[in-house]
Amino acid sequence: MRPETNHTVGIVDDHSLFARSLEKLINSFPHFQVIFHAKNGLHLQKKIEDSDLLPEIILLDINMPVMDGFETAEWLTLHHPEIKVLALSMQDDEHTILKMLRRGVKGYLLKDIHPEILNTALKELSEKGYYHSQKVSETLLHSLTPDEEGRIFDFKENELTFIKLACSELTYKEIAVMMELSPKTIDGYRQDLFKRLKIKNRVGLVIFALKRNLIQL
């Protein structure tokens, strides 16, 4: 009977002491091996370019200099979608979790978790392709809560930004400038959201945003 092959893991975290401790812990788990540690997203790109072996799983911090976890997750999803990314952070707010999930991460854990939970997460990532902790499941459930008519909405980051700006006194052209998008793209957001939300104008959008707590008076 052949021995089971180790699953390769990469760590992206700017705190060297934490990263070394994490590497030692992961290497103690059966069938998992850390093959490199990068200090930020830019350093990770260099590591991937220079390496003959890609990690199956990457543990990714969020708050890092040069290239943070949001940018890194987006880059990995675009260039290496086969790599499963597990966010590992001290931030537990819903906005951050959803922002990372929308950038393609397959799981989200806090840094103060018990080692057994990390082991379970790595196993599920390698077997199922994702790991949803109770915190992530609750966050996703909350973000998908239906409105009073039973409709469910899950907005992308740019859509949320557009909604908030559209609820101000800014013109659509000014919103396009602020979001660094073309007026045509902004018009596309407007038409799509009005259709999805079944509203006819910006007043309806403001009322919707207030009811969903997307904006504050």
Rosetta constraint file for C-alpha pairs under 8 A:
AtomPair CA 4 CA 31 HARMONIC 6.85 0.50
AtomPair CA 5 CA 31 HARMONIC 6.40 0.50
AtomPair CA 6 CA 30 HARMONIC 7.84 0.50
AtomPair CA 6 CA 31 HARMONIC 4.14 0.50
AtomPair CA 6 CA 32 HARMONIC 4.95 0.50
AtomPair CA 6 CA 33 HARMONIC 6.12 0.50
AtomPair CA 7 CA 31 HARMONIC 5.90 0.50
AtomPair CA 7 CA 32 HARMONIC 4.73 0.50
AtomPair CA 7 CA 33 HARMONIC 6.12 0.50
AtomPair CA 7 CA 55 HARMONIC 7.82 0.50
AtomPair CA 7 CA 56 HARMONIC 6.51 0.50
AtomPair CA 7 CA 57 HARMONIC 7.89 0.50
AtomPair CA 7 CA 126 HARMONIC 7.49 0.50
AtomPair CA 8 CA 32 HARMONIC 6.09 0.50
AtomPair CA 8 CA 33 HARMONIC 5.13 0.50
AtomPair CA 8 CA 34 HARMONIC 5.85 0.50
AtomPair CA 8 CA 35 HARMONIC 6.29 0.50
AtomPair CA 8 CA 54 HARMONIC 7.59 0.50
AtomPair CA 8 CA 55 HARMONIC 4.74 0.50
AtomPair CA 8 CA 56 HARMONIC 5.33 0.50
AtomPair CA 8 CA 57 HARMONIC 6.55 0.50
AtomPair CA 9 CA 32 HARMONIC 7.02 0.50
AtomPair CA 9 CA 33 HARMONIC 5.86 0.50
AtomPair CA 9 CA 34 HARMONIC 4.49 0.50
AtomPair CA 9 CA 35 HARMONIC 5.98 0.50
AtomPair CA 9 CA 36 HARMONIC 7.49 0.50
AtomPair CA 9 CA 55 HARMONIC 4.90 0.50
AtomPair CA 9 CA 56 HARMONIC 5.99 0.50
AtomPair CA 9 CA 57 HARMONIC 4.85 0.50
AtomPair CA 9 CA 58 HARMONIC 5.64 0.50
AtomPair CA 9 CA 59 HARMONIC 7.48 0.50
AtomPair CA 10 CA 34 HARMONIC 5.64 0.50
AtomPair CA 10 CA 35 HARMONIC 5.91 0.50
AtomPair CA 10 CA 36 HARMONIC 5.23 0.50
AtomPair CA 10 CA 37 HARMONIC 5.91 0.50
AtomPair CA 10 CA 38 HARMONIC 7.77 0.50
AtomPair CA 10 CA 55 HARMONIC 5.61 0.50
AtomPair CA 10 CA 56 HARMONIC 7.97 0.50
AtomPair CA 10 CA 57 HARMONIC 6.32 0.50
AtomPair CA 10 CA 58 HARMONIC 4.61 0.50
AtomPair CA 10 CA 59 HARMONIC 6.26 0.50
AtomPair CA 11 CA 19 HARMONIC 6.84 0.50
AtomPair CA 11 CA 23 HARMONIC 7.64 0.50
AtomPair CA 11 CA 34 HARMONIC 7.41 0.50
AtomPair CA 11 CA 36 HARMONIC 6.50 0.50
AtomPair CA 11 CA 37 HARMONIC 4.69 0.50
AtomPair CA 11 CA 38 HARMONIC 6.18 0.50
AtomPair CA 11 CA 58 HARMONIC 5.73 0.50
AtomPair CA 11 CA 59 HARMONIC 4.91 0.50
AtomPair CA 11 CA 60 HARMONIC 6.34 0.50
AtomPair CA 12 CA 19 HARMONIC 7.87 0.50
AtomPair CA 12 CA 37 HARMONIC 5.82 0.50
AtomPair CA 12 CA 38 HARMONIC 4.67 0.50
AtomPair CA 12 CA 39 HARMONIC 5.65 0.50
AtomPair CA 12 CA 40 HARMONIC 5.84 0.50
AtomPair CA 12 CA 41 HARMONIC 7.20 0.50
AtomPair CA 12 CA 44 HARMONIC 6.94 0.50
AtomPair CA 12 CA 58 HARMONIC 7.19 0.50
AtomPair CA 12 CA 59 HARMONIC 6.13 0.50
AtomPair CA 12 CA 60 HARMONIC 4.97 0.50
AtomPair CA 12 CA 61 HARMONIC 6.08 0.50
AtomPair CA 13 CA 19 HARMONIC 6.28 0.50
AtomPair CA 13 CA 37 HARMONIC 7.48 0.50
AtomPair CA 13 CA 38 HARMONIC 6.37 0.50
AtomPair CA 13 CA 39 HARMONIC 5.06 0.50
AtomPair CA 13 CA 40 HARMONIC 6.14 0.50
AtomPair CA 13 CA 60 HARMONIC 6.52 0.50
AtomPair CA 13 CA 61 HARMONIC 5.21 0.50
AtomPair CA 13 CA 64 HARMONIC 7.01 0.50
AtomPair CA 14 CA 19 HARMONIC 7.80 0.50
AtomPair CA 14 CA 38 HARMONIC 7.41 0.50
AtomPair CA 14 CA 39 HARMONIC 4.24 0.50
AtomPair CA 14 CA 40 HARMONIC 6.10 0.50
AtomPair CA 14 CA 61 HARMONIC 7.94 0.50
AtomPair CA 14 CA 64 HARMONIC 5.97 0.50
AtomPair CA 14 CA 65 HARMONIC 7.65 0.50
AtomPair CA 15 CA 19 HARMONIC 6.15 0.50
AtomPair CA 15 CA 39 HARMONIC 7.42 0.50
AtomPair CA 16 CA 20 HARMONIC 6.05 0.50
AtomPair CA 16 CA 39 HARMONIC 7.72 0.50
AtomPair CA 17 CA 21 HARMONIC 6.28 0.50
AtomPair CA 18 CA 22 HARMONIC 6.03 0.50
AtomPair CA 19 CA 23 HARMONIC 6.04 0.50
AtomPair CA 19 CA 37 HARMONIC 7.13 0.50
AtomPair CA 20 CA 24 HARMONIC 6.26 0.50
AtomPair CA 21 CA 25 HARMONIC 6.25 0.50
AtomPair CA 22 CA 26 HARMONIC 6.14 0.50
AtomPair CA 23 CA 27 HARMONIC 6.08 0.50
AtomPair CA 23 CA 34 HARMONIC 5.99 0.50
AtomPair CA 24 CA 28 HARMONIC 6.40 0.50
AtomPair CA 25 CA 29 HARMONIC 6.91 0.50
AtomPair CA 25 CA 115 HARMONIC 7.72 0.50
AtomPair CA 26 CA 32 HARMONIC 6.37 0.50
AtomPair CA 26 CA 33 HARMONIC 6.59 0.50
AtomPair CA 26 CA 34 HARMONIC 6.91 0.50
AtomPair CA 26 CA 119 HARMONIC 7.64 0.50
AtomPair CA 27 CA 32 HARMONIC 5.90 0.50
AtomPair CA 27 CA 33 HARMONIC 5.02 0.50
AtomPair CA 27 CA 34 HARMONIC 6.38 0.50
AtomPair CA 28 CA 32 HARMONIC 7.82 0.50
AtomPair CA 29 CA 119 HARMONIC 6.82 0.50
AtomPair CA 35 CA 55 HARMONIC 7.11 0.50
AtomPair CA 36 CA 47 HARMONIC 7.75 0.50
AtomPair CA 37 CA 44 HARMONIC 7.97 0.50
AtomPair CA 38 CA 43 HARMONIC 5.49 0.50
AtomPair CA 38 CA 44 HARMONIC 5.14 0.50
AtomPair CA 38 CA 47 HARMONIC 7.17 0.50
AtomPair CA 39 CA 43 HARMONIC 5.96 0.50
AtomPair CA 39 CA 44 HARMONIC 7.27 0.50
AtomPair CA 39 CA 64 HARMONIC 7.70 0.50
AtomPair CA 40 CA 44 HARMONIC 6.17 0.50
AtomPair CA 40 CA 64 HARMONIC 5.92 0.50
AtomPair CA 40 CA 65 HARMONIC 6.64 0.50
AtomPair CA 40 CA 66 HARMONIC 6.73 0.50
AtomPair CA 40 CA 67 HARMONIC 5.74 0.50
AtomPair CA 40 CA 68 HARMONIC 6.51 0.50
AtomPair CA 40 CA 69 HARMONIC 7.84 0.50
AtomPair CA 40 CA 72 HARMONIC 7.97 0.50
AtomPair CA 41 CA 45 HARMONIC 6.34 0.50
AtomPair CA 41 CA 66 HARMONIC 7.46 0.50
AtomPair CA 41 CA 67 HARMONIC 4.87 0.50
AtomPair CA 41 CA 68 HARMONIC 6.28 0.50
AtomPair CA 41 CA 69 HARMONIC 7.04 0.50
AtomPair CA 41 CA 71 HARMONIC 7.39 0.50
AtomPair CA 41 CA 72 HARMONIC 4.94 0.50
AtomPair CA 42 CA 46 HARMONIC 6.60 0.50
AtomPair CA 42 CA 66 HARMONIC 6.99 0.50
AtomPair CA 42 CA 67 HARMONIC 5.90 0.50
AtomPair CA 42 CA 72 HARMONIC 7.92 0.50
AtomPair CA 43 CA 47 HARMONIC 6.26 0.50
AtomPair CA 44 CA 48 HARMONIC 6.15 0.50
AtomPair CA 45 CA 49 HARMONIC 6.17 0.50
AtomPair CA 46 CA 50 HARMONIC 6.18 0.50
AtomPair CA 47 CA 51 HARMONIC 5.96 0.50
AtomPair CA 48 CA 52 HARMONIC 7.92 0.50
AtomPair CA 48 CA 54 HARMONIC 6.63 0.50
AtomPair CA 55 CA 83 HARMONIC 6.80 0.50
AtomPair CA 56 CA 82 HARMONIC 7.49 0.50
AtomPair CA 56 CA 83 HARMONIC 5.13 0.50
AtomPair CA 56 CA 84 HARMONIC 6.21 0.50
AtomPair CA 56 CA 126 HARMONIC 7.69 0.50
AtomPair CA 57 CA 83 HARMONIC 5.64 0.50
AtomPair CA 57 CA 84 HARMONIC 4.73 0.50
AtomPair CA 57 CA 85 HARMONIC 5.75 0.50
AtomPair CA 57 CA 86 HARMONIC 7.23 0.50
AtomPair CA 57 CA 122 HARMONIC 7.90 0.50
AtomPair CA 57 CA 125 HARMONIC 7.66 0.50
AtomPair CA 57 CA 126 HARMONIC 7.69 0.50
AtomPair CA 58 CA 83 HARMONIC 7.02 0.50
AtomPair CA 58 CA 84 HARMONIC 6.30 0.50
AtomPair CA 58 CA 85 HARMONIC 4.85 0.50
AtomPair CA 58 CA 86 HARMONIC 6.07 0.50
AtomPair CA 59 CA 85 HARMONIC 6.10 0.50
AtomPair CA 59 CA 86 HARMONIC 4.89 0.50
AtomPair CA 59 CA 87 HARMONIC 5.80 0.50
AtomPair CA 59 CA 88 HARMONIC 6.18 0.50
AtomPair CA 60 CA 69 HARMONIC 6.37 0.50
AtomPair CA 60 CA 73 HARMONIC 7.95 0.50
AtomPair CA 60 CA 85 HARMONIC 6.80 0.50
AtomPair CA 60 CA 86 HARMONIC 6.04 0.50
AtomPair CA 60 CA 87 HARMONIC 4.69 0.50
AtomPair CA 60 CA 88 HARMONIC 5.58 0.50
AtomPair CA 60 CA 89 HARMONIC 7.84 0.50
AtomPair CA 61 CA 68 HARMONIC 7.79 0.50
AtomPair CA 61 CA 69 HARMONIC 5.71 0.50
AtomPair CA 61 CA 87 HARMONIC 5.98 0.50
AtomPair CA 61 CA 88 HARMONIC 5.18 0.50
AtomPair CA 61 CA 89 HARMONIC 5.43 0.50
AtomPair CA 62 CA 68 HARMONIC 5.61 0.50
AtomPair CA 62 CA 69 HARMONIC 3.85 0.50
AtomPair CA 62 CA 70 HARMONIC 6.51 0.50
AtomPair CA 62 CA 87 HARMONIC 7.30 0.50
AtomPair CA 62 CA 88 HARMONIC 7.44 0.50
AtomPair CA 62 CA 89 HARMONIC 6.15 0.50
AtomPair CA 63 CA 68 HARMONIC 5.67 0.50
AtomPair CA 63 CA 69 HARMONIC 6.40 0.50
AtomPair CA 63 CA 89 HARMONIC 7.97 0.50
AtomPair CA 64 CA 68 HARMONIC 4.68 0.50
AtomPair CA 64 CA 69 HARMONIC 6.84 0.50
AtomPair CA 67 CA 71 HARMONIC 6.22 0.50
AtomPair CA 67 CA 72 HARMONIC 6.55 0.50
AtomPair CA 68 CA 72 HARMONIC 6.10 0.50
AtomPair CA 69 CA 73 HARMONIC 5.88 0.50
AtomPair CA 69 CA 100 HARMONIC 7.98 0.50
AtomPair CA 70 CA 74 HARMONIC 6.29 0.50
AtomPair CA 70 CA 99 HARMONIC 7.56 0.50
AtomPair CA 70 CA 100 HARMONIC 6.20 0.50
AtomPair CA 70 CA 103 HARMONIC 7.00 0.50
AtomPair CA 71 CA 75 HARMONIC 6.17 0.50
AtomPair CA 72 CA 76 HARMONIC 6.11 0.50
AtomPair CA 73 CA 77 HARMONIC 6.11 0.50
AtomPair CA 73 CA 85 HARMONIC 7.34 0.50
AtomPair CA 73 CA 100 HARMONIC 7.23 0.50
AtomPair CA 73 CA 103 HARMONIC 5.78 0.50
AtomPair CA 73 CA 104 HARMONIC 6.48 0.50
AtomPair CA 73 CA 105 HARMONIC 6.55 0.50
AtomPair CA 74 CA 78 HARMONIC 6.26 0.50
AtomPair CA 74 CA 103 HARMONIC 5.12 0.50
AtomPair CA 74 CA 104 HARMONIC 6.86 0.50
AtomPair CA 75 CA 79 HARMONIC 5.99 0.50
AtomPair CA 75 CA 80 HARMONIC 7.79 0.50
AtomPair CA 76 CA 80 HARMONIC 4.93 0.50
AtomPair CA 76 CA 81 HARMONIC 6.22 0.50
AtomPair CA 76 CA 83 HARMONIC 7.42 0.50
AtomPair CA 77 CA 81 HARMONIC 4.53 0.50
AtomPair CA 77 CA 83 HARMONIC 7.97 0.50
AtomPair CA 77 CA 103 HARMONIC 7.06 0.50
AtomPair CA 77 CA 104 HARMONIC 5.78 0.50
AtomPair CA 84 CA 105 HARMONIC 6.96 0.50
AtomPair CA 84 CA 106 HARMONIC 6.13 0.50
AtomPair CA 84 CA 125 HARMONIC 6.96 0.50
AtomPair CA 84 CA 129 HARMONIC 6.76 0.50
AtomPair CA 84 CA 130 HARMONIC 7.49 0.50
AtomPair CA 85 CA 104 HARMONIC 7.56 0.50
AtomPair CA 85 CA 105 HARMONIC 4.81 0.50
AtomPair CA 85 CA 106 HARMONIC 5.54 0.50
AtomPair CA 85 CA 107 HARMONIC 6.96 0.50
AtomPair CA 86 CA 105 HARMONIC 5.85 0.50
AtomPair CA 86 CA 106 HARMONIC 5.73 0.50
AtomPair CA 86 CA 107 HARMONIC 4.75 0.50
AtomPair CA 86 CA 108 HARMONIC 5.67 0.50
AtomPair CA 86 CA 109 HARMONIC 7.40 0.50
AtomPair CA 87 CA 100 HARMONIC 7.54 0.50
AtomPair CA 87 CA 105 HARMONIC 6.63 0.50
AtomPair CA 87 CA 106 HARMONIC 7.96 0.50
AtomPair CA 87 CA 107 HARMONIC 6.14 0.50
AtomPair CA 87 CA 108 HARMONIC 4.60 0.50
AtomPair CA 87 CA 109 HARMONIC 6.12 0.50
AtomPair CA 88 CA 108 HARMONIC 6.06 0.50
AtomPair CA 88 CA 109 HARMONIC 4.95 0.50
AtomPair CA 88 CA 110 HARMONIC 5.52 0.50
AtomPair CA 88 CA 111 HARMONIC 5.78 0.50
AtomPair CA 89 CA 108 HARMONIC 7.83 0.50
AtomPair CA 89 CA 109 HARMONIC 6.52 0.50
AtomPair CA 89 CA 110 HARMONIC 4.99 0.50
AtomPair CA 89 CA 111 HARMONIC 5.40 0.50
AtomPair CA 90 CA 110 HARMONIC 5.37 0.50
AtomPair CA 90 CA 111 HARMONIC 5.64 0.50
AtomPair CA 90 CA 112 HARMONIC 7.63 0.50
AtomPair CA 91 CA 96 HARMONIC 7.12 0.50
AtomPair CA 91 CA 110 HARMONIC 7.09 0.50
AtomPair CA 92 CA 96 HARMONIC 7.20 0.50
AtomPair CA 92 CA 97 HARMONIC 6.95 0.50
AtomPair CA 92 CA 110 HARMONIC 7.01 0.50
AtomPair CA 93 CA 97 HARMONIC 6.48 0.50
AtomPair CA 94 CA 98 HARMONIC 6.04 0.50
AtomPair CA 94 CA 139 HARMONIC 5.85 0.50
AtomPair CA 95 CA 99 HARMONIC 6.01 0.50
AtomPair CA 96 CA 100 HARMONIC 6.25 0.50
AtomPair CA 97 CA 101 HARMONIC 6.20 0.50
AtomPair CA 97 CA 108 HARMONIC 6.98 0.50
AtomPair CA 97 CA 136 HARMONIC 7.19 0.50
AtomPair CA 97 CA 139 HARMONIC 7.58 0.50
AtomPair CA 98 CA 102 HARMONIC 6.01 0.50
AtomPair CA 98 CA 139 HARMONIC 7.41 0.50
AtomPair CA 98 CA 140 HARMONIC 7.45 0.50
AtomPair CA 99 CA 103 HARMONIC 6.48 0.50
AtomPair CA 99 CA 157 HARMONIC 7.16 0.50
AtomPair CA 100 CA 104 HARMONIC 6.74 0.50
AtomPair CA 100 CA 105 HARMONIC 6.00 0.50
AtomPair CA 101 CA 105 HARMONIC 5.01 0.50
AtomPair CA 101 CA 106 HARMONIC 6.87 0.50
AtomPair CA 101 CA 107 HARMONIC 7.42 0.50
AtomPair CA 102 CA 156 HARMONIC 7.22 0.50
AtomPair CA 102 CA 157 HARMONIC 7.92 0.50
AtomPair CA 106 CA 125 HARMONIC 7.52 0.50
AtomPair CA 106 CA 129 HARMONIC 7.04 0.50
AtomPair CA 106 CA 130 HARMONIC 4.64 0.50
AtomPair CA 106 CA 131 HARMONIC 6.19 0.50
AtomPair CA 106 CA 132 HARMONIC 7.74 0.50
AtomPair CA 107 CA 121 HARMONIC 7.97 0.50
AtomPair CA 107 CA 130 HARMONIC 5.95 0.50
AtomPair CA 107 CA 131 HARMONIC 4.84 0.50
AtomPair CA 107 CA 132 HARMONIC 5.59 0.50
AtomPair CA 107 CA 133 HARMONIC 7.43 0.50
AtomPair CA 107 CA 136 HARMONIC 7.65 0.50
AtomPair CA 108 CA 131 HARMONIC 7.66 0.50
AtomPair CA 108 CA 132 HARMONIC 7.17 0.50
AtomPair CA 108 CA 133 HARMONIC 7.15 0.50
AtomPair CA 108 CA 136 HARMONIC 6.70 0.50
AtomPair CA 109 CA 113 HARMONIC 7.28 0.50
AtomPair CA 109 CA 133 HARMONIC 7.24 0.50
AtomPair CA 113 CA 117 HARMONIC 6.58 0.50
AtomPair CA 113 CA 118 HARMONIC 7.13 0.50
AtomPair CA 114 CA 118 HARMONIC 6.84 0.50
AtomPair CA 115 CA 119 HARMONIC 6.26 0.50
AtomPair CA 116 CA 120 HARMONIC 6.15 0.50
AtomPair CA 117 CA 121 HARMONIC 6.09 0.50
AtomPair CA 118 CA 122 HARMONIC 6.19 0.50
AtomPair CA 119 CA 123 HARMONIC 6.26 0.50
AtomPair CA 120 CA 124 HARMONIC 6.18 0.50
AtomPair CA 121 CA 125 HARMONIC 6.05 0.50
AtomPair CA 121 CA 131 HARMONIC 5.62 0.50
AtomPair CA 122 CA 126 HARMONIC 6.21 0.50
AtomPair CA 122 CA 131 HARMONIC 7.95 0.50
AtomPair CA 123 CA 127 HARMONIC 6.10 0.50
AtomPair CA 124 CA 128 HARMONIC 5.31 0.50
AtomPair CA 124 CA 129 HARMONIC 6.69 0.50
AtomPair CA 124 CA 130 HARMONIC 6.30 0.50
AtomPair CA 124 CA 131 HARMONIC 5.80 0.50
AtomPair CA 125 CA 129 HARMONIC 4.41 0.50
AtomPair CA 125 CA 130 HARMONIC 4.58 0.50
AtomPair CA 125 CA 131 HARMONIC 5.70 0.50
AtomPair CA 126 CA 130 HARMONIC 7.83 0.50
AtomPair CA 132 CA 136 HARMONIC 5.64 0.50
AtomPair CA 132 CA 137 HARMONIC 5.97 0.50
AtomPair CA 133 CA 137 HARMONIC 6.15 0.50
AtomPair CA 134 CA 138 HARMONIC 6.10 0.50
AtomPair CA 135 CA 139 HARMONIC 6.16 0.50
AtomPair CA 136 CA 140 HARMONIC 6.09 0.50
AtomPair CA 137 CA 141 HARMONIC 6.08 0.50
AtomPair CA 138 CA 142 HARMONIC 6.05 0.50
AtomPair CA 139 CA 143 HARMONIC 6.14 0.50
AtomPair CA 140 CA 144 HARMONIC 6.21 0.50
AtomPair CA 141 CA 145 HARMONIC 6.20 0.50
AtomPair CA 143 CA 153 HARMONIC 7.73 0.50
AtomPair CA 143 CA 154 HARMONIC 6.56 0.50
AtomPair CA 144 CA 152 HARMONIC 5.72 0.50
AtomPair CA 144 CA 153 HARMONIC 5.88 0.50
AtomPair CA 144 CA 154 HARMONIC 5.96 0.50
AtomPair CA 145 CA 152 HARMONIC 6.21 0.50
AtomPair CA 145 CA 153 HARMONIC 7.60 0.50
AtomPair CA 146 CA 150 HARMONIC 4.99 0.50
AtomPair CA 146 CA 151 HARMONIC 4.99 0.50
AtomPair CA 146 CA 152 HARMONIC 4.37 0.50
AtomPair CA 146 CA 153 HARMONIC 7.07 0.50
AtomPair CA 147 CA 151 HARMONIC 5.50 0.50
AtomPair CA 147 CA 152 HARMONIC 6.61 0.50
AtomPair CA 155 CA 159 HARMONIC 5.90 0.50
AtomPair CA 155 CA 160 HARMONIC 6.18 0.50
AtomPair CA 156 CA 160 HARMONIC 6.37 0.50
AtomPair CA 157 CA 161 HARMONIC 6.33 0.50
AtomPair CA 158 CA 162 HARMONIC 6.10 0.50
AtomPair CA 159 CA 163 HARMONIC 6.12 0.50
AtomPair CA 159 CA 189 HARMONIC 6.94 0.50
AtomPair CA 160 CA 164 HARMONIC 6.28 0.50
AtomPair CA 160 CA 214 HARMONIC 7.87 0.50
AtomPair CA 161 CA 165 HARMONIC 6.24 0.50
AtomPair CA 162 CA 166 HARMONIC 5.82 0.50
AtomPair CA 162 CA 175 HARMONIC 7.41 0.50
AtomPair CA 162 CA 179 HARMONIC 7.97 0.50
AtomPair CA 162 CA 186 HARMONIC 7.85 0.50
AtomPair CA 162 CA 189 HARMONIC 7.59 0.50
AtomPair CA 163 CA 167 HARMONIC 6.25 0.50
AtomPair CA 163 CA 205 HARMONIC 7.38 0.50
AtomPair CA 163 CA 209 HARMONIC 7.41 0.50
AtomPair CA 164 CA 168 HARMONIC 7.04 0.50
AtomPair CA 164 CA 209 HARMONIC 7.82 0.50
AtomPair CA 164 CA 214 HARMONIC 7.14 0.50
AtomPair CA 164 CA 215 HARMONIC 6.36 0.50
AtomPair CA 165 CA 170 HARMONIC 6.89 0.50
AtomPair CA 165 CA 175 HARMONIC 6.51 0.50
AtomPair CA 166 CA 170 HARMONIC 6.78 0.50
AtomPair CA 166 CA 171 HARMONIC 7.78 0.50
AtomPair CA 166 CA 172 HARMONIC 7.38 0.50
AtomPair CA 166 CA 175 HARMONIC 7.39 0.50
AtomPair CA 166 CA 202 HARMONIC 6.98 0.50
AtomPair CA 166 CA 205 HARMONIC 7.91 0.50
AtomPair CA 166 CA 206 HARMONIC 7.98 0.50
AtomPair CA 167 CA 202 HARMONIC 6.94 0.50
AtomPair CA 167 CA 203 HARMONIC 7.96 0.50
AtomPair CA 167 CA 205 HARMONIC 7.03 0.50
AtomPair CA 167 CA 206 HARMONIC 5.32 0.50
AtomPair CA 167 CA 209 HARMONIC 7.98 0.50
AtomPair CA 167 CA 215 HARMONIC 7.98 0.50
AtomPair CA 170 CA 174 HARMONIC 5.88 0.50
AtomPair CA 170 CA 175 HARMONIC 6.34 0.50
AtomPair CA 171 CA 175 HARMONIC 6.24 0.50
AtomPair CA 172 CA 176 HARMONIC 6.18 0.50
AtomPair CA 172 CA 183 HARMONIC 7.15 0.50
AtomPair CA 172 CA 186 HARMONIC 7.01 0.50
AtomPair CA 172 CA 187 HARMONIC 7.70 0.50
AtomPair CA 173 CA 177 HARMONIC 6.42 0.50
AtomPair CA 173 CA 183 HARMONIC 5.94 0.50
AtomPair CA 174 CA 178 HARMONIC 6.25 0.50
AtomPair CA 175 CA 179 HARMONIC 6.07 0.50
AtomPair CA 175 CA 186 HARMONIC 7.65 0.50
AtomPair CA 176 CA 180 HARMONIC 5.80 0.50
AtomPair CA 176 CA 181 HARMONIC 5.00 0.50
AtomPair CA 176 CA 182 HARMONIC 5.76 0.50
AtomPair CA 176 CA 183 HARMONIC 5.45 0.50
AtomPair CA 176 CA 185 HARMONIC 7.99 0.50
AtomPair CA 176 CA 186 HARMONIC 6.04 0.50
AtomPair CA 177 CA 181 HARMONIC 6.44 0.50
AtomPair CA 177 CA 182 HARMONIC 7.64 0.50
AtomPair CA 181 CA 185 HARMONIC 6.37 0.50
AtomPair CA 181 CA 186 HARMONIC 6.90 0.50
AtomPair CA 182 CA 186 HARMONIC 6.48 0.50
AtomPair CA 183 CA 187 HARMONIC 6.08 0.50
AtomPair CA 184 CA 188 HARMONIC 6.23 0.50
AtomPair CA 185 CA 189 HARMONIC 6.39 0.50
AtomPair CA 186 CA 190 HARMONIC 6.26 0.50
AtomPair CA 187 CA 191 HARMONIC 6.18 0.50
AtomPair CA 188 CA 192 HARMONIC 6.04 0.50
AtomPair CA 189 CA 193 HARMONIC 5.98 0.50
AtomPair CA 190 CA 194 HARMONIC 6.04 0.50
AtomPair CA 191 CA 195 HARMONIC 6.18 0.50
AtomPair CA 192 CA 196 HARMONIC 6.12 0.50
AtomPair CA 193 CA 197 HARMONIC 5.79 0.50
AtomPair CA 194 CA 198 HARMONIC 5.65 0.50
AtomPair CA 194 CA 199 HARMONIC 5.01 0.50
AtomPair CA 194 CA 200 HARMONIC 6.16 0.50
AtomPair CA 194 CA 201 HARMONIC 7.25 0.50
AtomPair CA 194 CA 205 HARMONIC 7.64 0.50
AtomPair CA 195 CA 199 HARMONIC 6.70 0.50
AtomPair CA 199 CA 204 HARMONIC 5.48 0.50
AtomPair CA 199 CA 205 HARMONIC 6.80 0.50
AtomPair CA 200 CA 204 HARMONIC 6.48 0.50
AtomPair CA 201 CA 205 HARMONIC 6.59 0.50
AtomPair CA 202 CA 206 HARMONIC 6.17 0.50
AtomPair CA 203 CA 207 HARMONIC 6.33 0.50
AtomPair CA 204 CA 208 HARMONIC 6.17 0.50
AtomPair CA 205 CA 209 HARMONIC 6.06 0.50
AtomPair CA 206 CA 210 HARMONIC 6.12 0.50
AtomPair CA 207 CA 211 HARMONIC 6.25 0.50
AtomPair CA 208 CA 212 HARMONIC 6.25 0.50
AtomPair CA 209 CA 213 HARMONIC 5.98 0.50
AtomPair CA 209 CA 214 HARMONIC 4.86 0.50
AtomPair CA 209 CA 215 HARMONIC 5.81 0.50
AtomPair CA 210 CA 214 HARMONIC 6.08 0.50
AtomPair CA 210 CA 215 HARMONIC 5.63 0.50
AtomPair CA 210 CA 216 HARMONIC 6.68 0.50
AtomPair CA 210 CA 217 HARMONIC 7.99 0.50
